[in-house]
Amino acid sequence: MTTTQNSQDLDNVFEALTNKHRREIVYLLSLSLEPYSINKLAFLRNLSLPAIHKHIVILEKGGMVTRNKIGQTNFLTLNRESLNGLQDWLNRINTVGKVMKLP
């Protein structure tokens, strides 16, 4: 993967995490080993289905969730690997601060 692609992936993750509802969706998915139905996520977050679908589209663009349809129900799972680029970036920043002895 190219540096430009890595940068775009990281930009998409940051964009996805700018909204508190999307951060809460990612958090809920991170707590579960089982997929969540979109209806259950909408209920838990007190969001309408059109509103949660808008958030899911952005999370999908960021590569953070995968949608699977079983029958008429859509389920979401968290793509934990999508957070690796963000974790690497945060580790680099933290390392620079430690090397430079920043407070």
LINJOZI-V212391 format. One record per pair of residues at least 12 apart in sequence whose C-alpha atoms are under 10 Angstrom apart, sorted by sequence separation. I is the first residue (numbers start at 1). J is the second residue. D is the distance in Angstrom with one decimal. If there is no record, write none. Layout:
BEGIN
i = <I I>
j = <J J>
d = <D D>
END
This chain:
BEGIN
i = <29 64 65 66 28 39 64 65 66 38 39 64 65 38 63 64 65 25 28 60 63 64 24 25 28 62 63 64 65 38 60 63 64 25 59 60 63 64 24 25 56 62 63 24 62 22 21 21 21 25 38 21 22 25 26 37 21 25 35 36 37 22 23 35 37 22 26 35 37 21 22 25 39 41 38 39 40 41 19 22 23 29 37 38 39 22 37 38 26 36 37 38 16 26 35 36 37 16 25 35 36 37 16 17 34 35 36 16 17 34 35 36 15 16 34 35 15 16 33 34 13 16 17 32 33 12 13 15 16 32 12 13 15 16 17 29 30 31 12 13 14 16 29 30 12 13 28 29 30 12 13 26 28 29 30 11 12 13 25 26 27 29 9 10 12 26 9 10 25 26 8 9 26 13 14 12 13 10 13 14 9 10 13 9 10 10 11 9 10 9 10 7 6 10>
j = <41 76 77 78 41 52 77 78 79 52 53 78 79 53 78 79 80 41 44 76 79 80 41 42 45 79 80 81 82 56 78 81 82 44 78 79 82 83 44 45 76 82 83 45 83 45 45 46 47 52 67 51 52 55 56 67 52 56 66 67 68 54 55 67 69 55 59 68 70 55 56 59 73 75 73 74 75 76 55 58 59 65 73 74 75 59 74 75 64 74 75 76 55 65 74 75 76 56 65 75 76 77 57 58 75 76 77 58 59 76 77 78 58 59 77 78 59 60 77 78 58 61 62 77 78 58 59 61 62 78 59 60 62 63 64 76 77 78 60 61 62 64 77 78 61 62 77 78 79 62 63 76 78 79 80 62 63 64 76 77 78 80 61 62 64 78 62 63 78 79 62 63 80 82 83 82 83 82 85 86 82 83 86 83 84 85 86 85 86 86 87 85 85 89>
d = <9.1 9.9 5.5 6.5 8.3 8.9 8.5 4.6 6.7 7.7 10.0 5.9 5.2 8.1 9.0 5.0 8.4 7.2 9.3 9.8 7.0 7.1 9.7 9.3 9.7 9.9 9.4 8.1 8.5 8.8 9.8 8.9 5.4 9.3 9.5 9.5 6.0 7.4 10.0 7.9 8.8 7.7 9.1 8.0 9.7 9.9 7.4 9.9 9.0 9.3 9.0 9.9 8.7 8.9 10.0 9.3 8.5 8.8 9.4 9.7 9.3 9.8 9.9 9.0 9.3 6.1 8.5 8.8 9.8 7.6 7.7 9.2 8.2 9.5 7.7 8.1 9.3 9.1 8.6 8.5 9.5 8.8 6.8 5.9 8.7 7.2 5.7 5.8 7.8 8.4 4.2 6.7 8.1 8.1 9.4 5.3 6.2 9.1 9.7 5.7 5.3 9.1 9.3 9.2 9.4 5.3 6.8 5.7 8.2 8.9 4.9 9.5 7.9 5.4 7.4 8.1 8.7 8.6 8.4 9.6 9.1 7.9 9.0 8.6 9.2 8.2 7.7 9.3 6.0 8.9 8.4 9.6 7.5 9.2 9.7 7.8 8.5 9.6 9.4 8.3 8.1 8.2 6.3 6.4 6.7 4.8 10.0 5.6 9.1 4.4 7.5 10.0 9.2 9.3 7.9 8.1 7.8 7.2 9.8 9.1 9.1 9.6 9.0 8.0 9.2 6.8 6.7 9.9 9.2 9.4 9.2 7.9 9.5 7.6 10.0 9.9 7.6 8.8 8.7 8.1 8.3 8.7 7.5 9.8 9.4 6.2 9.4 7.8 6.3 9.2 10.0 8.9 7.4 8.6>
END
